């Protein structure tokens, strides 16, 4: 239960900070606040999840500039392989049915 309350606290903090930033940057302040809140909460939750994952002592895989690396529990980075960039071109807009 303690872990859940920490995640909820992070979401609230991230959401509030994101909402303020979104409102400042967007032309439509209401939409900007909502989008900023969602983005802030997502970033905050991602950072918290990453911290928790590091505590497991399991390797973490990351992609940097088209290369896949494994980072072990001690923080050592090991190159795994180069990842090909996707060639599929997605449309800028599409309709959900």
ABEGO torsion letter per residue (X at the ends): XAAAAAAAAAAAAAAAAAAAAAAAABABAAAAAAAAAAAAAAAAAAAAAAAAAAAAGBBBBBBBGGBBBBBBAAGBBBBABBBBBBABBBBABBBBX
